[in-house]
Amino acid sequence: MAIWYTSQDGAGNMDGTSAADAWAVATVNGTSWTTLNIAPTDTLYYLGLITTKLVINRSGTAGNPISLRGDYSGQECSVDVLQLDTACVSGMSSRTNIDFYGFTFRNATSDLISISTATPDKIRFYDCTFKDTLSTRRGLRFQCLTGGLVSGCSFINCMGTALYITTSPGVVVEDCICTDCGELGASNNTDGIAIDDGCDNAVVQRNTVTGQLGGDGSGIDIQDSVSSGTIQVLRNNCTGGEGSGISTTGNPTNLLVGNICTENKYNYFIKGSNQVNMYHCLSSNSTQNGIKAGATSPTYNSIQLTCINCIINDANSPESIFYINNSPSSALTIDNSIITTGSTYALSGSGSVSFATFTTGIDSAAGTTEADPQLYPDYQPKPASSCNRAGKAIDAFTHYGYNGRAFRKGTPTIGAFEQRFV
């Protein structure tokens, strides 16, 4: 469990044994880590500004990762390649059991970090920052056989998709922040977080995406069309995007619980998933539709959207709150949800639509509802809200609201929060 140190030009004796005697990064990049005695369970600190990419020369082992850290107090590491290299990190194509902590990566001419082969395993990023990419370039392109994790990372001004993940079963993306990513008016490669093919049973939770640019982009885009497991999208916040807040396309069942989407073009865009279960989600003040299902081209068949205990608070939207578009053989089930009045129409579009029994807050199958669900500015229900203890029991396992409070069994609160007034 040795601790080693490296910096741009090295320091002191340059034997890597302390911050005062750090290796030059050229030594770490160009020498076998076995020769340098960097081994599984070891920690390697990168110090200060580094203007050359990092070359990773050895893997950890199961349960014994190599920890690469950029968070040494007072000498936090920024890997800024000044647009003179294609990436900030290389050598990851066959690595396993590598953990990154606290780096800032910026200014590569391609994706800041691209891990794009099928062999990496148990690669984890904690509290890293990815920023300032060129047009269409990603912050992190990630692929991992098992145990992939991106936790607490920030993505800022990434002009392509900020975080793109593919072929990573069971990957977890949590507590990340994406701010002002994408490119205004761009038609592709402009998502905040994109989960692509081969990500069975992925979990995307507690992330915040703000101001995502790109008319066809999404704050969170679930686009896995080959996996069979359930992808869980839990307690995320997507606000102020040019395109969609959360979108889904593909074959697996997608479970959306406790999400808040506000002020996006489409707060939720169900493009082509076979089954999407939305529980306790909130949509507010979309610039076009609260929930859109289907698309003009291509035609998506058999979209099955279940919306239970949700609040669709899109009274100011210029178009319909629910819009079902060009989706033959599709079904929309709304139960124990509250839809606010005031938009041009509550439900419109083409396609076969079925309704469950409407109860709390909904007067008819056409979607006529109460005018005000009585919410605080943070969307938690006020004591007088008809959301409180008015929801429907969903299933046996526990769901959690946006603030981490578990929903009651039997009579949960409608919306993204369990009520705080008991």
ZIDA-V245683 format. One record per pair of residues at least 4 apart in sequence whose C-alpha atoms are under 6 Angstrom apart, sorted by the first residue. I is the first residue (numbers start at 1). GAP is how many residues later the second one is. Records with the same first field share a line. If there is no record, write none. Layout:
# ZIDA-V245683
I = GAP ; GAP
This chain:
# ZIDA-V245683
1 = 40 ; 41
2 = 40
3 = 39 ; 40 ; 41
4 = 12 ; 13 ; 40
5 = 11 ; 13 ; 14 ; 17 ; 39 ; 40
6 = 16 ; 17 ; 18 ; 19 ; 40
7 = 17 ; 18 ; 39 ; 40
8 = 16 ; 17 ; 42
9 = 15
10 = 4 ; 12 ; 13 ; 14
11 = 9 ; 10 ; 11
12 = 8 ; 9
13 = 8
14 = 7 ; 8 ; 9
15 = 6 ; 8
16 = 5 ; 6 ; 7
18 = 4
26 = 4
27 = 4
29 = 26
33 = 4 ; 5 ; 24
34 = 4
40 = 20 ; 24 ; 25 ; 26
41 = 23 ; 24 ; 25
42 = 24
43 = 24 ; 25
44 = 24
45 = 24 ; 25
46 = 24 ; 31
47 = 28 ; 29 ; 30
48 = 27 ; 28 ; 29
49 = 28 ; 29
50 = 29
51 = 28 ; 29 ; 30
52 = 29
53 = 35 ; 36
54 = 35
55 = 34 ; 35 ; 36
56 = 35
59 = 36 ; 37
60 = 4 ; 5 ; 6 ; 36 ; 37
61 = 4 ; 36
65 = 32 ; 33
66 = 32
67 = 32
68 = 31 ; 32
69 = 31 ; 32
70 = 6 ; 7 ; 31 ; 32 ; 33
71 = 5 ; 31
72 = 4
77 = 26
78 = 26
79 = 25 ; 26
80 = 26 ; 27
81 = 4 ; 26 ; 27
82 = 25
83 = 24 ; 25 ; 26
85 = 23
86 = 22 ; 23 ; 24
87 = 21 ; 25 ; 26
88 = 24 ; 25
89 = 24
93 = 24
94 = 25 ; 26
95 = 25
96 = 24 ; 25 ; 26
97 = 25 ; 26
98 = 25
99 = 25 ; 26
100 = 25
101 = 25 ; 26
102 = 25 ; 26
103 = 25
104 = 24 ; 25 ; 26
105 = 25
106 = 25 ; 26
107 = 25 ; 26
108 = 4
110 = 27
111 = 26 ; 27 ; 28
112 = 27
113 = 27
114 = 27
115 = 26 ; 27 ; 28
116 = 27
120 = 24
121 = 23 ; 24 ; 25
122 = 24 ; 25 ; 26
123 = 25
124 = 24 ; 25 ; 26
125 = 25
126 = 25 ; 26
127 = 25 ; 26
128 = 25
129 = 24 ; 25 ; 26
130 = 9 ; 25
131 = 24 ; 25 ; 26 ; 27
132 = 25 ; 26
133 = 4 ; 25 ; 26
134 = 25
135 = 24
136 = 23 ; 24
137 = 23
138 = 22 ; 23 ; 24
139 = 19 ; 23 ; 24
140 = 23
141 = 23
142 = 23
143 = 22 ; 23 ; 24 ; 25
144 = 4 ; 24
145 = 23
148 = 23
149 = 22 ; 23
150 = 23
151 = 22 ; 23 ; 24
152 = 23 ; 24
153 = 23
154 = 22 ; 23 ; 24
155 = 23
156 = 23
157 = 23 ; 24
158 = 4 ; 23
159 = 22 ; 23 ; 24
160 = 22 ; 29 ; 30
161 = 28 ; 29 ; 30 ; 31
162 = 30
163 = 30
164 = 30
165 = 30 ; 31
166 = 30 ; 31 ; 32
167 = 30 ; 31 ; 32
168 = 31
169 = 30 ; 31
170 = 30 ; 31 ; 32
171 = 31
172 = 30 ; 31 ; 32
173 = 31
174 = 30 ; 31 ; 32 ; 33
175 = 31 ; 32
176 = 31
177 = 30 ; 31 ; 32
178 = 31
179 = 31
180 = 31 ; 32
181 = 31
182 = 8 ; 30 ; 31 ; 32
183 = 30 ; 31
184 = 29 ; 30
185 = 29 ; 30
186 = 28
187 = 28 ; 29
188 = 28
190 = 24 ; 27
191 = 26 ; 27 ; 28
192 = 27 ; 28
193 = 27
194 = 26 ; 27
195 = 27 ; 28
196 = 27 ; 28
197 = 27 ; 28 ; 29
198 = 29
200 = 27 ; 29
201 = 28 ; 29 ; 30
202 = 29
203 = 29
204 = 29
205 = 28 ; 29 ; 30 ; 31
206 = 29 ; 30
207 = 29
208 = 28 ; 29 ; 30
209 = 10 ; 29
210 = 28 ; 29 ; 30
211 = 29 ; 30
212 = 7 ; 29
213 = 28 ; 29
214 = 28
215 = 27 ; 28
216 = 27
217 = 26
218 = 25 ; 26 ; 27 ; 28
219 = 19 ; 26 ; 27
220 = 26
221 = 25 ; 26 ; 27
222 = 26
223 = 25 ; 26 ; 27
224 = 26
225 = 25 ; 26
227 = 25
228 = 24
229 = 23
230 = 22 ; 23 ; 24
231 = 23
232 = 23
233 = 23
234 = 22 ; 23 ; 24
235 = 23 ; 24 ; 167
236 = 23
237 = 22 ; 23 ; 24
238 = 7 ; 23
239 = 22 ; 23 ; 24
240 = 23 ; 24
241 = 23
242 = 23
243 = 22
244 = 20 ; 21 ; 22 ; 23
245 = 16 ; 19 ; 22 ; 23
246 = 22
247 = 21 ; 22 ; 23
248 = 22 ; 23
249 = 22 ; 23 ; 24
250 = 22 ; 23
251 = 22 ; 23
253 = 22 ; 23
254 = 22
255 = 22
256 = 22
257 = 22 ; 23 ; 24
258 = 22 ; 23 ; 143 ; 144 ; 158
259 = 22
260 = 22
261 = 6 ; 22
262 = 21 ; 22 ; 23 ; 24
263 = 22 ; 23 ; 24
264 = 22 ; 23
265 = 21 ; 22 ; 23
266 = 20 ; 22 ; 23 ; 24
267 = 19 ; 23
268 = 23
269 = 22 ; 23 ; 24
270 = 23
271 = 22 ; 23
272 = 28 ; 31
273 = 30
274 = 29 ; 30
275 = 29
276 = 29
277 = 29
278 = 28 ; 29
279 = 29 ; 30
280 = 29 ; 30 ; 135 ; 136
281 = 29 ; 134 ; 135
282 = 28 ; 29 ; 30 ; 133 ; 134
283 = 7 ; 29 ; 30
284 = 29 ; 30
285 = 29 ; 31 ; 32
286 = 4 ; 31
287 = 30
288 = 29 ; 30 ; 31
289 = 30 ; 31 ; 32
290 = 24 ; 31
291 = 31
292 = 30 ; 31
293 = 31
294 = 6 ; 31 ; 32 ; 33
295 = 30
296 = 30
299 = 27
300 = 27
301 = 26 ; 27 ; 28
302 = 27 ; 28
303 = 27
304 = 26 ; 27
305 = 27
306 = 27
307 = 26 ; 27
308 = 26 ; 27 ; 28 ; 29
309 = 27 ; 28 ; 82 ; 105 ; 106
310 = 27 ; 104 ; 105
311 = 26 ; 27 ; 28 ; 104
312 = 27
313 = 26 ; 27
315 = 25 ; 26 ; 27 ; 28
316 = 27
317 = 26
319 = 25
320 = 24 ; 25 ; 26 ; 27
321 = 25
322 = 25
323 = 24 ; 25 ; 26
324 = 25 ; 26
325 = 24 ; 25
326 = 24
327 = 24
328 = 23
329 = 23
330 = 22
331 = 21 ; 22 ; 23
332 = 21 ; 22
333 = 21 ; 22 ; 23
334 = 21 ; 22
335 = 21 ; 23
336 = 23 ; 24 ; 55
338 = 23
339 = 30
340 = 29 ; 30 ; 31
341 = 28 ; 30
346 = 21
358 = 4
361 = 8
362 = 7
363 = 5 ; 6
364 = 4
373 = 12
374 = 8 ; 11
375 = 4 ; 5 ; 6 ; 7
376 = 4
380 = 37
381 = 4
387 = 26 ; 27
388 = 25
389 = 22 ; 23 ; 24
390 = 21 ; 23
391 = 20 ; 21 ; 22 ; 23
392 = 19
393 = 17
399 = 7 ; 8
400 = 4 ; 5 ; 6 ; 7
401 = 4 ; 15 ; 16 ; 17
402 = 14 ; 15
407 = 5 ; 11
408 = 4
413 = 5
